[in-house]
Amino acid sequence: MTSLRPLGPSGLQVFPLALGGNVFGWTADEDRTFAVLDAYVASGGNFIDTADSYSAWVPGNDGGESETLIGKWLAARSRRDDVVIATKVGAHPAYKGLSPTTIKEAAEASLRRLGTDHIDLYYTHFDDESVPVEDIITALDQLVKAGTVREIAASNISPERLRASLDFSEREGLARYVALQPHYNLVSRDTYEGALQDTAAGAGLAAVPYFALASGFLTGKYRPGTPVESARAESAGKHLQTERGRNVLTALDRIAQEHDAEIATVALAWLASRPTVTAPIASARTVEQLPALVAVADLRLTGQELAELNGASA
């Protein structure tokens, strides 16, 4: 049994790979969603990441499809107490932004879709700089006091606003962010490293990076002259045009061979080893894609291998 990791200063204990729910209700229908969730939990996983806006970008969808499918699965399997459910507020078409009223109403809608009385980890999905951090934290604190949210977290926020939020929570004795969800991977380091990572480290926050596999580029399936059928092929394929992208693939190939591991597993293991990172997020559209992701729990890279990847991705 893989040991769970503490999520920052919270009381939550999570598997070192968070399962991304962005594909549920998009490229994974109900049957596939249930199969992926079953296989993830069977592998020891317990950390499911979604958002109220998934998957509003799909024609005919309204947002909330991912939460609805996760809720159906929780009810069908009676697994609510076995998993940590993280969702987000601020980007649903009907609940845009982070006004206190929006936060309250969006949380109630998420709870209904998930079919649960509490959300374990509630993120602000995108910061809303039109709202003072004091108002955002106060609204989130009310959810925590009501028992409908256990812990709060932030995503897509500036170091300055993050620091101001933490300072306000501490000064007023209100709920405090325990985690941060940054865009971070081997071909996108400057989206987190620097002031944002320093702020997270100083506050003891757990980082739970999204785009951990760079839209699939870090699975190794994108190669020069190889067409890939994927909803994300365009965003992933562009990394092949960069020297960094090609250097990272070369290093990943070598290290994966050394460990007899999948390339995706090595890329996730690098991320899991980084300061502040508790659990990268990766999604699986099919059960077949899952083993390479959950294998991160058992792969330890050597200091030399980590240094090689650091150099290739610099």
N, C-alpha and C positions, 0 to 999 in steps of 0.2 A: 504494500500500500504506500503510495507516494505521500510524503509528508506535506501537509498544507503549510502555507506561509501566512504570517500575520499581515493584515492589510493596514500598513501604517500604524497609527496610534489607536485604531478602532479595535473592537473585540472580535472582528470578523476574521475568519481563517479561510484562505482561498487556495485553490489548485493553481500551480504556476503557469497555466495557460487558460485565459478567459475565452470562452466560446462566443464569437461574434454572432449576433442575431440579425445582422443587416440583410442576410440572404433569405431569411424566413419570410415567406409571402412575396418574394421577388423571384429569385432563381431556384428556390426550394419550395415546393408546394407542401400541403399539410402532411402527406405521407412521408416525404423526404425529411421534413422538419422533425417529425416524431422519431424517425429512424436515426437521424444525426444526434438528437438530444439523448436518446436511449443509449447509443454507443458511447457518447461522451461521458455520461454518468457511469456507465459500466467500466470505463477506463479509469475511474477515480475522480473524474472532473466534477466540480461543484459550483463554478463561477460563470454565470450566463449574463452576457452584456447585450442590451438592446437600447432602443430609444423610442419615444412616442411618435417620432416622425418617420420611422422605418415602416413601409417603403413608399412614402408619398410621391417619390419621383417617378414611379411606374405609372404609365397611363391607366386610368381606371381605378387606381388606389387612392385612398384618402389620407393615409398615415395611420399607424396603429396596427397594421396587419401583423407585424412581427410580435408585438405584445399579445395580440389576440391568440396567435398560434401557440406561443409559450404558455399562455393561460390555459388553453385547452389541454396541452400536454401535462401541465401540473395537475389539473383536475383528473385526467385519465389515469395518471400514474401515481397519484397521491404522494408526490415527491417534494411538496413545498418546503418541508423542514430540512431537506437534504441538500438544498441548493441556495446559493447566494445570488439574488436577482438584482442586477444593476440596470437602471433605466435613466432616461435623460429628459429634461424639460427645456423648451425654448425654441424648437424648430418645427413643431407640428403646425400645419397650415392654419388650424383653428386656434392654436395657442402659441402665437409668435411672441418672442421676447420674454423678459423676466420681470414684468410688473408683479407686485405681490398677488393681485387677483388672478393673473395668468398662472402663476406658480401653483396657487391653491387649486384652481379648476383643472389644470393639466394633471396634477397629481391624482385628483379624484378620478379623472378619466383613465389614467394609467392603471390605477388600482382595479377599476371595473374590468378593463380588458384583460388584465393579468389574473383576475379572479382571486385576489388575495387581499388581506387586510393590512399588509405592510410591504414596503419596498426596502430592501436591505441597504442599497447604496443608490443615492439619488444625485445625479450630476446636473449642473447647469451645462447645457449642450454647447451653446455659444454665448460668450459674455454679451450682455446688453448694456453698453456704456451710457445709454440714456437713463438708466436707473442707478441711483446711488448704491454702492455695495452695502450700505447699512440697511436699505430696504430689502435687498435680495436676501441677506443673511437673516434678517428678522423674519421674513416669510418662511424661509427654510427651517428656522428654529421652531416656528409654530408647528410645522409638520412633525418635527422630532418630538416636541412636547406632547403632541396628540397621539404619538405612537404609530403613525402611519408611515414614517420614514425612520430607519435606524441610524444611518450615517449619511453625511452629505459630502459632495465632491464637486470638482470643477473640470471643465474641458474648454479648450480654445479660449484662453484668458491670458492677458498680458501679465508679466511679472509684477508690475506696479499694482494692478487691480487685485491680483492674488494676495500680495503682501497686505494691501489695505483691508481685504476681507478677513484675513487671519488676525490682523491687529484688532479689528472691530470685535470679532468673536471673543478674543481673549480679554479685551477691555470690558466688555459687557457680560461676559460669562455665558455667551450663547453657543449654540451648536457651531462646530468648527470643521472646516474641510479636512478630511483624512486622506484623500486621494486626488490625483490629478491625471487626466487622460490627455496626453500630448500626442501629436503626430511625430513618430520617431521610428527610424529603422536604419539599416546599414547604408542606404543611399539617401537618407534624409536625416542628417544628424543636427544640422544647425536649426531645425525646427524645435529642438528641445534643449540641446546643450548650450550652456551659457547662463544668462540671468534667470531663465525660467527653471532650469534644473537646480541652480544654486538656491533659489527661493524654496523649491520643494524640499531639497536636502536639509536646509536650515530649519524647516518647520517639521521635518520627519514625515513628510507625506509619501504615500506609496504612489509610484508612477505605474499606470496601466496603459501602455502605448497602443494607439490605433494605427492602421496602415502598417502593421508590424512586418508584413511581407510585401510592402510596396505594391499593393493591388495585384499580387501574384508574381511580380518580377522575381522575387527572392525564392520562388519555388524552383527556379531553374528551367521552367518550360519555355521561356522566351529566349530564342537564340537567333543569330543572324540567318535570314532566309527561311525561318520556320514560321508559317502562319499559325496563329492560335485562335480557336473559336472561343471567345469569352466576352462577357459584357464589359470587361475591364481591359481588353487587349490594348486599346489605344493608350491609356494612361500608364500601363505597365511597360509596354514596348518602348516608350520614349527613353527609358534608362539605358537601352542598348546603344543609344547615340552618344552617351557620355563615357569618357575615359574611366570615371569612377565606377560606373555601372559594370563595365567590362572587367575592370580589375577585381571588383567584388565577386563577380561570377567565377573568375579564375581561382580566387582564394577559396571560395565556397566549394567548388568542385574538388579541389585537392583535399580539403579537410573532411568533406563528406566521405570521400573514398577511404581516407585514413580510419574513420570510425565506422565504416559500412553503414552510414546513416543517410537519410534524405537531405537534400540541400536545404529545404525549408526548415528542417529540424535544427540544422547548424545555424541558420540565420536567426532563428528564435532563441537558440541557446546563447548566442552573442548578446542579444537584446536582454535576455533574462539575467545576464551577468553584470549588466551596467549599473552604476550607482543609482540608487532610488527605485529601480524597476522591480516590481513584485510579480507581475504577470502580464506578458504581452497578450494582446487580443488577436485572434485569427478566426476566420469563419470557414466552415466546410459546407459546400453545397450538397455533397454526397458522403455517405459513410466511408467510401474508399479514400477520401481526402483526409480523414480524421487521424489515422495512426501517425502520420508524419508530424502532426501538430502536437498531440499529447505526448509524443516521445521526448519533447523538450524537458519533461519532468525528470528524465533519467540520463540526459546527456550532459557530461561535464567537459568543457573544452580546456585544454592546457593553457598556461600563461603564454606560451609561444604562439599557439593558435589564435588566442585573443589578440595578441600583438599584431599578428599578420593581418587579421581582419580590420583592426584599427588602422593600420597603415593603408590597406587597400581602399578603405572607405573615407580616408582623410580628405 
